[in-house]
């Protein structure tokens, strides 16, 4: 598959059985650690596990039960998919203070781990709260649609392993066509709220979803938009006599200003505690570059 062709993944919630084979495939292909010890994953009462994304988990299948109002079918069981949606207008790329995140011509948003300084601006800017911090190495991690597989003409690992064919992958226009055809079919079968999600959101997503019960049932936001985040490097470029402490301070201000955008709040001290010596050295180097450019 040509690397410059705009591509997309299609997730059809009405086909998904919740087997979570895609989660396992994601872990295996991307060599992401998982808790394997005895009782390392305590039972929460939910089929969902883990309960949210984290620095070692790029994909989770969500499970939600809602009353249907139908006595013959009292429960609507909504099985959703939560991972990076690869926006056409990616707030994470705009907010990234180190240039680690980039949008490719095929629509996939990838990242360079070596460039990441762990500022977490991307997480604050993302309307889906997707990028997650890895305390182990002080970096951000998220889905890349298995860009390494795409470059070799393959498909994402999750798509490759999906048994009920709830996942598909190909040219974006083709995926949208399939999604609309499926929604039309579902509506004829009585799914009045069935809809396509991702066609226009954030400029158009590259993970298109067929929401049989409407996007709200799967926890998807209505009219999501990238959050406005202070980019410390851009803000301080015109300022003279800026030191590394100011860079750190600006990162802290932005961090606090955007706590409200997160599903799980993290304190400033928790964030700073996870900074590595390499990250601090990078902040000092960036500050030096700013002072040099301002002279």
C-alpha positions as CSV (number, residue, x, y, z in Angstrom):
1,X,0.0,0.0,0.0
2,X,1.4,3.3,-1.0
3,X,2.6,5.3,2.0
4,X,1.3,8.6,0.6
5,X,-2.2,7.4,0.0
6,X,-4.7,8.6,2.5
7,X,-5.8,5.6,4.5
8,X,-8.2,4.8,7.4
9,X,-9.3,2.1,9.7
10,X,-13.0,1.1,9.9
11,X,-14.4,-0.2,13.2
12,X,-17.9,-1.6,13.0
13,X,-19.3,-1.8,16.5
14,X,-22.2,-3.9,15.3
15,X,-19.8,-6.7,14.3
16,X,-17.6,-6.6,17.3
17,X,-17.9,-9.5,19.8
18,X,-15.6,-8.0,22.4
19,X,-13.0,-10.8,22.2
20,X,-10.2,-8.3,22.6
21,X,-7.9,-10.1,20.3
22,X,-7.0,-6.8,18.9
23,X,-5.7,-5.6,22.2
24,X,-3.4,-8.6,22.5
25,X,-2.2,-8.2,18.9
26,X,-1.4,-4.5,19.6
27,X,0.6,-5.5,22.7
28,X,2.5,-8.2,20.9
29,X,3.4,-6.3,17.7
30,X,4.5,-3.2,19.5
31,X,6.3,-5.0,22.3
32,X,4.3,-3.3,25.0
33,X,4.5,-4.7,28.6
34,X,1.6,-6.1,30.5
35,X,1.0,-7.1,34.1
36,X,1.4,-10.9,34.3
37,X,1.8,-11.5,38.0
38,X,-0.8,-13.3,40.2
39,X,-3.8,-11.0,40.8
40,X,-1.8,-8.2,39.1
41,X,-5.1,-7.2,37.4
42,X,-7.8,-7.0,40.1
43,X,-11.4,-7.7,39.0
44,X,-13.4,-4.5,38.6
45,X,-16.8,-6.0,37.9
46,X,-16.5,-5.0,34.3
47,X,-15.6,-7.0,31.2
48,X,-13.4,-4.1,30.2
49,X,-9.7,-4.3,31.0
50,X,-7.8,-2.2,31.6
51,X,-10.3,0.5,32.5
52,X,-8.3,3.2,30.6
53,X,-5.4,3.7,28.3
54,X,-2.0,4.0,29.8
55,X,1.7,4.4,28.8
56,X,1.9,0.7,28.0
57,X,-1.6,0.2,26.5
58,X,-2.4,1.9,23.2
59,X,-5.8,0.3,22.6
60,X,-8.7,-0.8,24.8
61,X,-12.1,-2.1,24.0
62,X,-14.8,-0.4,26.1
63,X,-17.9,-2.1,27.5
64,X,-21.0,-0.2,28.4
65,X,-24.5,-1.4,29.4
66,X,-27.5,0.8,29.0
67,X,-31.2,0.1,29.5
68,X,-32.9,-0.1,26.1
69,X,-36.5,0.4,27.1
70,X,-37.5,-2.8,25.3
71,X,-38.8,-5.5,27.5
72,X,-37.8,-8.2,25.0
73,X,-34.2,-6.8,24.8
74,X,-33.8,-4.8,28.0
75,X,-30.0,-4.1,27.7
76,X,-28.1,-2.4,24.9
77,X,-24.5,-3.6,25.3
78,X,-22.2,-1.1,23.6
79,X,-18.8,-2.4,22.8
80,X,-16.5,0.5,21.6
81,X,-12.9,1.0,20.6
82,X,-10.6,3.6,22.2
83,X,-7.3,4.5,20.8
84,X,-5.7,7.3,18.7
85,X,-8.1,8.4,16.0
86,X,-5.5,10.1,13.8
87,X,-7.1,13.4,13.2
88,X,-6.7,15.4,10.0
89,X,-6.4,18.4,12.4
90,X,-4.3,16.9,15.1
91,X,-4.1,19.1,18.2
92,X,-1.3,16.9,19.6
93,X,1.0,17.7,16.7
94,X,0.2,21.5,17.0
95,X,0.9,21.4,20.8
96,X,4.0,19.2,20.7
97,X,6.9,21.3,22.1
98,X,9.7,19.1,20.7
99,X,8.5,18.1,17.2
100,X,8.2,14.4,18.3
101,X,4.7,14.1,16.8
102,X,4.0,14.5,13.1
103,X,1.2,13.9,10.7
104,X,2.1,11.9,7.6
105,X,0.8,12.3,4.1
106,X,-1.3,9.1,4.5
107,X,-3.1,10.7,7.5
108,X,-1.4,8.7,10.2
109,X,-0.1,10.6,13.2
110,X,3.2,9.1,14.3
111,X,5.8,10.1,16.9
112,X,9.6,10.0,17.3
113,X,10.3,8.7,20.8
114,X,13.9,10.1,20.7
115,X,12.5,13.6,20.3
116,X,9.8,13.4,23.0
117,X,10.6,15.5,26.1
118,X,7.6,14.3,28.1
119,X,5.9,17.7,28.4
120,X,2.5,16.0,28.0
121,X,1.2,19.0,25.9
122,X,-0.2,16.5,23.4
123,X,-2.4,14.8,26.0
124,X,-3.8,18.1,27.1
125,X,-4.5,19.2,23.5
126,X,-6.2,15.9,22.4
127,X,-10.0,16.1,22.6
128,X,-10.0,12.3,23.0
129,X,-7.5,12.2,25.9
130,X,-5.4,9.6,24.0
131,X,-1.6,10.1,24.3
132,X,-0.4,8.7,27.6
133,X,2.7,9.3,29.7
134,X,5.1,6.4,30.4
135,X,6.8,7.1,33.8
136,X,9.3,4.3,33.1
137,X,11.1,6.3,30.4
138,X,9.4,9.7,30.7
139,X,7.9,9.5,27.2
140,X,4.5,9.7,25.6
141,X,3.1,6.7,23.8
142,X,0.1,6.2,21.5
143,X,-1.2,4.2,18.5
144,X,0.7,4.7,15.2
145,X,-1.6,2.5,13.1
146,X,1.4,0.2,12.9
147,X,3.1,2.5,10.5
148,X,6.0,0.0,10.2
149,X,3.5,-2.6,8.9
150,X,1.9,-0.1,6.5
151,X,5.3,0.8,5.0
152,X,5.7,-2.9,4.1
153,X,2.3,-3.0,2.4
154,X,0.6,-4.6,5.4
155,X,-2.3,-3.7,7.7
156,X,-2.4,-2.7,11.4
157,X,-1.9,-5.7,13.7
158,X,-5.4,-5.3,15.3
159,X,-7.1,-5.4,11.9
160,X,-5.1,-8.4,10.8
161,X,-6.2,-10.4,13.9
162,X,-9.9,-9.4,14.1
163,X,-11.9,-12.6,13.7
164,X,-15.5,-11.2,13.4
165,X,-14.2,-8.7,10.8
166,X,-15.3,-5.8,12.9
167,X,-12.1,-4.0,11.7
168,X,-11.1,-3.1,8.1
169,X,-8.4,-1.0,6.6
170,X,-7.8,0.7,3.3
171,X,-8.2,3.9,1.4
172,X,-10.2,6.4,3.5
173,X,-12.8,7.1,0.9
174,X,-13.5,3.4,0.5
175,X,-13.8,3.0,4.3
176,X,-16.3,5.8,4.5
177,X,-18.4,4.3,1.7
178,X,-18.5,1.0,3.5
179,X,-19.4,2.8,6.8
180,X,-22.3,4.6,5.2
181,X,-23.6,1.5,3.6
182,X,-23.5,-0.4,6.9
183,X,-25.3,2.4,8.7
184,X,-28.1,2.4,6.1
185,X,-28.4,-1.4,6.6
186,X,-28.6,-1.0,10.4
187,X,-31.2,1.7,10.3
188,X,-33.4,-0.7,8.2
189,X,-32.9,-3.3,10.9
190,X,-34.3,-0.9,13.6
191,X,-31.1,0.8,14.9
192,X,-32.5,4.3,14.6
193,X,-29.4,6.0,16.2
194,X,-26.9,4.2,13.9
195,X,-24.3,6.7,12.5
196,X,-20.9,7.2,11.0
197,X,-18.4,8.8,13.4
198,X,-15.1,10.3,12.1
199,X,-16.1,11.6,8.7
200,X,-15.8,15.3,9.7
201,X,-14.7,15.4,13.4
202,X,-11.4,17.2,13.9
203,X,-11.1,17.7,10.1
204,X,-11.9,14.1,9.5
205,X,-10.5,11.1,11.5
206,X,-8.5,8.2,10.1
207,X,-10.3,5.8,12.3
208,X,-13.9,5.7,11.1
209,X,-16.5,4.1,13.3
210,X,-19.9,2.6,12.7
211,X,-21.8,3.4,15.9
212,X,-24.9,1.2,15.9
213,X,-26.3,2.8,19.1
214,X,-25.2,6.4,18.4
215,X,-21.7,7.8,19.3
216,X,-22.8,8.8,22.9
217,X,-23.2,5.1,23.8
218,X,-19.6,4.5,23.0
219,X,-18.3,7.5,25.0
220,X,-17.3,9.5,21.9
221,X,-17.5,13.3,22.3
222,X,-19.9,15.4,20.2
223,X,-18.1,17.8,17.9
224,X,-14.6,17.3,19.3
225,X,-12.1,20.1,18.7
226,X,-8.4,20.3,19.5
227,X,-7.8,22.0,22.9
228,X,-5.8,25.3,22.9
229,X,-2.5,24.6,24.7
230,X,0.3,26.9,25.4
231,X,3.4,25.9,23.5
232,X,6.2,27.0,25.8
233,X,8.8,27.0,23.1
234,X,6.8,29.2,20.7
235,X,5.7,31.6,23.4
236,X,9.2,32.2,24.7
237,X,11.0,32.6,21.3
238,X,10.7,36.4,21.3
239,X,11.7,36.7,24.9
240,X,15.3,37.5,25.8
241,X,17.2,36.2,28.9
242,X,15.1,33.1,29.2
243,X,16.6,30.3,31.3
244,X,15.9,26.6,31.6
245,X,13.9,27.3,34.8
246,X,11.6,29.5,32.8
247,X,11.1,26.6,30.2
248,X,10.3,24.3,33.1
249,X,7.9,26.9,34.6
250,X,6.1,27.4,31.3
251,X,5.6,23.7,30.9
252,X,4.2,23.6,34.4
253,X,1.8,26.5,33.8
254,X,0.5,24.8,30.6
255,X,0.2,21.5,32.4
256,X,-1.9,23.1,35.2
257,X,-4.0,25.1,32.7
258,X,-5.1,21.9,30.9
259,X,-5.7,19.5,33.7
260,X,-9.4,19.9,33.0
261,X,-9.1,18.2,29.6
262,X,-8.0,14.9,31.1
263,X,-10.1,12.0,32.2
264,X,-7.7,11.4,35.1
265,X,-6.1,14.4,36.8
266,X,-2.4,14.3,37.5
267,X,-0.7,16.7,39.8
268,X,2.1,19.0,38.8
269,X,4.4,17.3,41.3
270,X,3.6,13.9,40.0
271,X,4.5,15.0,36.5
272,X,7.8,16.7,37.5
273,X,8.8,13.7,39.6
274,X,8.8,11.5,36.5
275,X,11.2,13.8,34.5
276,X,14.4,12.1,33.7
277,X,17.9,13.8,33.7
278,X,17.8,13.6,29.9
279,X,14.5,15.5,29.8
280,X,15.9,18.3,32.1
281,X,19.0,18.4,29.9
282,X,16.8,18.7,26.8
283,X,14.9,21.6,28.4
284,X,18.2,23.4,29.2
285,X,19.4,22.9,25.6
286,X,16.1,24.3,24.3
287,X,16.4,27.3,26.5
288,X,19.9,27.9,25.3
289,X,18.6,27.8,21.7
290,X,15.9,30.3,22.5
291,X,18.4,32.7,24.1
292,X,20.7,32.4,21.1
293,X,17.9,33.0,18.6
294,X,16.6,36.0,20.6
295,X,20.0,37.8,20.4
